[in-house]
Amino acid sequence: MTEKTDSYEKKFELLEILVRKLEESSNIEESVKIFDEAIKLAKECHTLLQKSSLRIKQIEDDWNNIINNDE
C-alpha cells in the first residue's frame, strides 16, 4: 500500500509535530501561526475520519442487505 501525502496518518503526524513546536515556542506571533496551521490540519483529519466512518456505514449497510436477502 502506498502512502499518500494527504493521508490521515500523514496529516496526523504533521499535527503532532505542530503541537510539539507550539509547546516549545516562546514567540506569540509564531505560536499563533502554528496554532492556525494545526487547527486547519485538525479539521482536515476530522473530515477524513467522517468520510471513513460514512464509508464503513455504507459497507455495513450493503453487507446487511446481502445477508437479509439471503434469508
Residue pairs with C-beta under 8 A, 6 or more apart in sequence:
3 9
3 10
4 10
8 45
8 48
8 49
8 52
11 41
11 44
11 45
11 48
12 45
14 41
15 38
15 41
15 42
15 45
18 34
18 37
18 38
18 41
19 38
21 34
22 31
22 34
22 35
22 38
25 31
25 34
